[in-house]
Amino acid sequence: MEIFMMIFGIVEPFIAKLIESKVVPLLKRKAYERLHGFAEDVATDLVNLKTKSTNETNPVKKLAYDEGLKLGSETLRAVGNMLIQASDELDK
């Protein structure tokens, strides 16, 4: 997850600059803002969950955190794949 946050931190200024330019229409900017907010919230939640899991000494709670992290990661990946498929269809 830290790698995702690091890559996103590097790419974000370039995306923001592009969005702020007058070339990109308002609808694209709004779509980016919505997706960015969603992705950032989910990534933050997953990083926090990973930290809780790492620091947990109770094996039952650690297992629950790990399962939640696995589910969250799988969900994030599924949403990402759906967005890629939708983008591919729109590009046709």
CNS distance restraints for C-alpha pairs under 8 A (distance, minus, plus):
assign (resid   1 and name CA) (resid   5 and name CA) 6.35 0.50 0.50
assign (resid   1 and name CA) (resid  43 and name CA) 7.26 0.50 0.50
assign (resid   1 and name CA) (resid  46 and name CA) 7.51 0.50 0.50
assign (resid   1 and name CA) (resid  47 and name CA) 6.29 0.50 0.50
assign (resid   2 and name CA) (resid   6 and name CA) 6.07 0.50 0.50
assign (resid   2 and name CA) (resid  47 and name CA) 7.42 0.50 0.50
assign (resid   3 and name CA) (resid   7 and name CA) 6.08 0.50 0.50
assign (resid   4 and name CA) (resid   8 and name CA) 5.97 0.50 0.50
assign (resid   5 and name CA) (resid   9 and name CA) 5.97 0.50 0.50
assign (resid   5 and name CA) (resid  43 and name CA) 7.48 0.50 0.50
assign (resid   6 and name CA) (resid  10 and name CA) 6.37 0.50 0.50
assign (resid   7 and name CA) (resid  11 and name CA) 6.20 0.50 0.50
assign (resid   8 and name CA) (resid  12 and name CA) 5.64 0.50 0.50
assign (resid   9 and name CA) (resid  13 and name CA) 7.49 0.50 0.50
assign (resid  10 and name CA) (resid  14 and name CA) 7.97 0.50 0.50
assign (resid  11 and name CA) (resid  15 and name CA) 6.37 0.50 0.50
assign (resid  12 and name CA) (resid  16 and name CA) 5.98 0.50 0.50
assign (resid  13 and name CA) (resid  17 and name CA) 6.05 0.50 0.50
assign (resid  14 and name CA) (resid  18 and name CA) 6.22 0.50 0.50
assign (resid  15 and name CA) (resid  19 and name CA) 6.14 0.50 0.50
assign (resid  16 and name CA) (resid  20 and name CA) 6.09 0.50 0.50
assign (resid  17 and name CA) (resid  21 and name CA) 6.40 0.50 0.50
assign (resid  18 and name CA) (resid  24 and name CA) 7.13 0.50 0.50
assign (resid  19 and name CA) (resid  24 and name CA) 5.83 0.50 0.50
assign (resid  19 and name CA) (resid  28 and name CA) 7.73 0.50 0.50
assign (resid  19 and name CA) (resid  29 and name CA) 5.65 0.50 0.50
assign (resid  20 and name CA) (resid  24 and name CA) 7.50 0.50 0.50
assign (resid  20 and name CA) (resid  29 and name CA) 7.84 0.50 0.50
assign (resid  24 and name CA) (resid  28 and name CA) 6.49 0.50 0.50
assign (resid  24 and name CA) (resid  29 and name CA) 6.97 0.50 0.50
assign (resid  25 and name CA) (resid  29 and name CA) 6.58 0.50 0.50
assign (resid  26 and name CA) (resid  30 and name CA) 6.17 0.50 0.50
assign (resid  27 and name CA) (resid  31 and name CA) 6.13 0.50 0.50
assign (resid  28 and name CA) (resid  32 and name CA) 6.14 0.50 0.50
assign (resid  29 and name CA) (resid  33 and name CA) 6.18 0.50 0.50
assign (resid  30 and name CA) (resid  34 and name CA) 6.26 0.50 0.50
assign (resid  31 and name CA) (resid  35 and name CA) 6.19 0.50 0.50
assign (resid  32 and name CA) (resid  36 and name CA) 5.74 0.50 0.50
assign (resid  33 and name CA) (resid  37 and name CA) 6.08 0.50 0.50
assign (resid  34 and name CA) (resid  38 and name CA) 6.26 0.50 0.50
assign (resid  35 and name CA) (resid  39 and name CA) 5.95 0.50 0.50
assign (resid  36 and name CA) (resid  40 and name CA) 5.90 0.50 0.50
assign (resid  37 and name CA) (resid  41 and name CA) 6.11 0.50 0.50
assign (resid  38 and name CA) (resid  42 and name CA) 6.20 0.50 0.50
assign (resid  39 and name CA) (resid  43 and name CA) 5.97 0.50 0.50
assign (resid  40 and name CA) (resid  44 and name CA) 6.03 0.50 0.50
assign (resid  41 and name CA) (resid  45 and name CA) 6.16 0.50 0.50
assign (resid  42 and name CA) (resid  46 and name CA) 6.17 0.50 0.50
assign (resid  42 and name CA) (resid  76 and name CA) 7.75 0.50 0.50
assign (resid  43 and name CA) (resid  47 and name CA) 6.12 0.50 0.50
assign (resid  44 and name CA) (resid  48 and name CA) 6.14 0.50 0.50
assign (resid  45 and name CA) (resid  49 and name CA) 6.13 0.50 0.50
assign (resid  46 and name CA) (resid  50 and name CA) 6.11 0.50 0.50
assign (resid  46 and name CA) (resid  69 and name CA) 6.24 0.50 0.50
assign (resid  46 and name CA) (resid  72 and name CA) 6.81 0.50 0.50
assign (resid  46 and name CA) (resid  73 and name CA) 7.55 0.50 0.50
assign (resid  47 and name CA) (resid  51 and name CA) 6.24 0.50 0.50
assign (resid  48 and name CA) (resid  52 and name CA) 6.24 0.50 0.50
assign (resid  49 and name CA) (resid  53 and name CA) 6.15 0.50 0.50
assign (resid  49 and name CA) (resid  65 and name CA) 6.40 0.50 0.50
assign (resid  49 and name CA) (resid  68 and name CA) 7.76 0.50 0.50
assign (resid  49 and name CA) (resid  69 and name CA) 6.38 0.50 0.50
assign (resid  50 and name CA) (resid  54 and name CA) 6.10 0.50 0.50
assign (resid  50 and name CA) (resid  65 and name CA) 7.43 0.50 0.50
assign (resid  50 and name CA) (resid  66 and name CA) 7.51 0.50 0.50
assign (resid  50 and name CA) (resid  69 and name CA) 6.68 0.50 0.50
assign (resid  51 and name CA) (resid  55 and name CA) 6.18 0.50 0.50
assign (resid  52 and name CA) (resid  56 and name CA) 5.90 0.50 0.50
assign (resid  52 and name CA) (resid  62 and name CA) 7.90 0.50 0.50
assign (resid  52 and name CA) (resid  65 and name CA) 7.12 0.50 0.50
assign (resid  53 and name CA) (resid  61 and name CA) 7.84 0.50 0.50
assign (resid  53 and name CA) (resid  62 and name CA) 5.14 0.50 0.50
assign (resid  53 and name CA) (resid  63 and name CA) 7.87 0.50 0.50
assign (resid  53 and name CA) (resid  65 and name CA) 5.33 0.50 0.50
assign (resid  53 and name CA) (resid  66 and name CA) 6.26 0.50 0.50
assign (resid  54 and name CA) (resid  62 and name CA) 7.72 0.50 0.50
assign (resid  56 and name CA) (resid  61 and name CA) 6.98 0.50 0.50
assign (resid  56 and name CA) (resid  62 and name CA) 5.59 0.50 0.50
assign (resid  57 and name CA) (resid  61 and name CA) 7.97 0.50 0.50
assign (resid  57 and name CA) (resid  62 and name CA) 7.02 0.50 0.50
assign (resid  58 and name CA) (resid  62 and name CA) 6.06 0.50 0.50
assign (resid  59 and name CA) (resid  63 and name CA) 6.04 0.50 0.50
assign (resid  60 and name CA) (resid  64 and name CA) 6.35 0.50 0.50
assign (resid  61 and name CA) (resid  65 and name CA) 6.15 0.50 0.50
assign (resid  62 and name CA) (resid  66 and name CA) 6.07 0.50 0.50
assign (resid  63 and name CA) (resid  67 and name CA) 6.13 0.50 0.50
assign (resid  64 and name CA) (resid  68 and name CA) 6.15 0.50 0.50
assign (resid  65 and name CA) (resid  69 and name CA) 6.06 0.50 0.50
assign (resid  66 and name CA) (resid  70 and name CA) 6.11 0.50 0.50
assign (resid  67 and name CA) (resid  71 and name CA) 6.13 0.50 0.50
assign (resid  68 and name CA) (resid  72 and name CA) 5.99 0.50 0.50
assign (resid  69 and name CA) (resid  73 and name CA) 5.99 0.50 0.50
assign (resid  70 and name CA) (resid  74 and name CA) 6.13 0.50 0.50
assign (resid  71 and name CA) (resid  75 and name CA) 6.05 0.50 0.50
assign (resid  72 and name CA) (resid  76 and name CA) 6.06 0.50 0.50
assign (resid  73 and name CA) (resid  77 and name CA) 6.14 0.50 0.50
assign (resid  74 and name CA) (resid  78 and name CA) 6.12 0.50 0.50
assign (resid  75 and name CA) (resid  79 and name CA) 6.17 0.50 0.50
assign (resid  76 and name CA) (resid  80 and name CA) 6.12 0.50 0.50
assign (resid  77 and name CA) (resid  81 and name CA) 6.15 0.50 0.50
assign (resid  78 and name CA) (resid  82 and name CA) 6.19 0.50 0.50
assign (resid  79 and name CA) (resid  83 and name CA) 6.21 0.50 0.50
assign (resid  80 and name CA) (resid  84 and name CA) 6.24 0.50 0.50
assign (resid  81 and name CA) (resid  85 and name CA) 6.15 0.50 0.50
assign (resid  82 and name CA) (resid  86 and name CA) 6.09 0.50 0.50
assign (resid  83 and name CA) (resid  87 and name CA) 6.05 0.50 0.50
assign (resid  84 and name CA) (resid  88 and name CA) 6.10 0.50 0.50
assign (resid  85 and name CA) (resid  89 and name CA) 6.23 0.50 0.50
assign (resid  86 and name CA) (resid  90 and name CA) 6.20 0.50 0.50
assign (resid  87 and name CA) (resid  91 and name CA) 6.14 0.50 0.50
assign (resid  88 and name CA) (resid  92 and name CA) 6.63 0.50 0.50
